[in-house]
Amino acid sequence: MSRAPLPIGTWGSISTRIEKTDAKGKAVSYLSKANFRDHDGHVRDVTAFGKTKTAAERRLLQKLQDRARTNTSGELTAMHKINHLLDLWEKRFEGLIADGKRSPTSLDTYRRSLKNHIRPALGELRIGEATTPRLDTVLTKIKTAAGAPTAKTCRAIISGAMKLAVRYGALTVNPVREVDTIEAAPKNPPRALTGEEVSLLRKSLAADDRAVEADLPDLATFMLATGVRIGESLAVLWHQVDLETGAVTITHTIARIKGEGLIRKSTKSKAGERVLHLPNWAIAMLRTRHAAGIRLDNPVFADMIGSYRDPSNTRRALRTALSPVGNTARRDLGTTLRTLRRQAGLSREQVANTLAWPKTRIELAETGRIKVDHQLVTELLTAYRITLDDHPDLVTQVDQATQPADSDKLAWIRSHALRKTTATALDQAGHTARQIADQLGQAKVSITQDIYLHRQAANPAAAQALEHAFDDPDLL
């Protein structure tokens, strides 16, 4: 009766012999060998050397265990480097993008994390070396160096890659599963504009020539009226606007993809495809734009040549417009600072390098779009080899420029604040979280509640309900 074959992925007994001796006949090298039945059904010899019998057998056992993790296709094993696994994960993600199941902008974000954090920390390790303690240590270091949001992104990428390794048979369990959850308080808790701030915002944008030139007043109005993302706003075409029924259809968003440029792509999820009804003040704004002449296949908020606008450039224009212009004294001080810089023969880039500042900070100071104080002005003047105390007139000008202005109240606003404002207004009007999530185009209500809604005061009807429930005087 023939002997039963070894099960696939297992090995037979280990034999060890002396492989090499020294001049005195003492063993200095041992060879351990075992038969291993590979996943293709073939039985092959696996060997390992060691200075002692125990070392040789231990090394062979490790090789056998690693070989047992080989997947059926032979594409991935525990001995492959993690860089190889990450390459496979990227290709799979590209396939999901081609199928319309993932966003190309997500891959751009993931590739930055791969390049800057994951590959430098893990790329040269073997897949079998990606233990839970090692991954936990790496993610903790990323959180410390780059912050919790980046660490969360890296954790998701590594988990996805290790899940792929399990599916290919290179690992038996996903080591990221037991890694400590990355938690951190939100950098900017949900904040919506008050009614007073909305009025101030619209007036400020309408009075700012640069904001009007960038078409920001109408864009801000549209975003407040709908709660859509800035990319979704820029993707709306005129044929998607029905001025008779007062509705707009949201189906796409604008994104810049590396190597492709600006593209109009479908929304993040099916929940993003929605029809929204507009308030009368938004319809009036769109009627005015429509009366100026349009083409149905053009964007509602187009650039100077009627094409799509870049969301990043539009956000930058909005940030610039909302930077505190302040009063005339602040703008006059900015002009003075620019004149002194030029008299010193310095460019903005040179000053920025000297002070280790972003170059944009110099520009904002010189255009009166940043709140200034004596310290900021003193540092600038030092770069120009000027002492502030030696110029009384300049001291007076700085004192006047540091006075608060109404526009300072708008400096915190970013494009997403308009979205949160719309969500909060609907919440205060009694709409359910599900209704608000549908308006915002979000599949998960929890995201709407956690990120976009202000926490409301405790239920005012609770006291009355408890009053009736426990009004028995014997309870007192």
Number of C-alpha atoms within 10 A of each C-alpha: 3 4 5 6 10 15 13 15 21 16 21 14 8 14 13 17 14 17 14 13 12 9 6 6 8 10 16 14 18 21 21 24 20 21 19 23 22 21 19 11 13 10 19 12 10 18 20 20 21 19 15 15 19 13 17 21 23 16 15 22 20 12 15 20 14 18 21 22 23 23 21 15 11 14 13 24 25 25 17 17 19 25 19 14 23 22 12 17 20 17 11 14 19 17 13 14 16 12 9 14 13 16 19 20 15 13 16 14 12 19 16 13 17 22 12 12 21 24 16 11 16 20 18 13 15 17 24 19 14 21 13 16 13 15 22 20 13 18 25 18 15 22 19 11 12 12 13 20 16 20 24 18 15 22 24 14 20 25 18 17 22 26 21 20 28 20 15 19 21 28 24 15 13 21 21 23 13 11 19 15 12 14 11 11 7 10 8 7 12 18 19 22 19 12 11 8 16 18 11 16 22 15 12 19 21 16 12 16 12 15 18 14 11 21 20 22 21 19 19 20 18 23 22 22 21 23 23 24 19 23 22 22 23 26 28 25 22 20 15 18 21 15 15 7 10 16 17 21 17 23 22 21 22 23 24 16 14 10 6 8 9 15 15 17 17 18 20 20 15 12 16 23 18 16 16 19 17 19 14 11 12 18 22 14 15 20 12 10 14 14 8 7 8 14 12 12 12 16 21 25 23 18 14 11 7 14 13 23 20 20 21 13 11 19 17 14 18 23 17 17 23 24 21 23 25 20 17 12 17 29 19 17 23 25 16 14 21 20 13 17 20 12 10 14 10 14 13 18 15 13 18 18 11 11 13 10 12 13 16 12 14 20 17 18 23 22 18 23 23 23 20 19 13 14 9 11 18 15 15 23 17 12 17 18 12 15 13 18 10 9 10 10 11 16 15 10 15 21 15 15 24 17 14 14 14 13 18 16 15 20 17 12 18 14 17 18 19 26 24 24 25 23 28 25 19 17 20 12 9 11 13 13 19 16 15 24 21 20 21 24 23 19 16 13 15 13 13 20 19 12 14 25 25 19 12 9 6 8 8 8 9 9 11 10 10 10 11 9 9 11 10 9 6 6 6 6
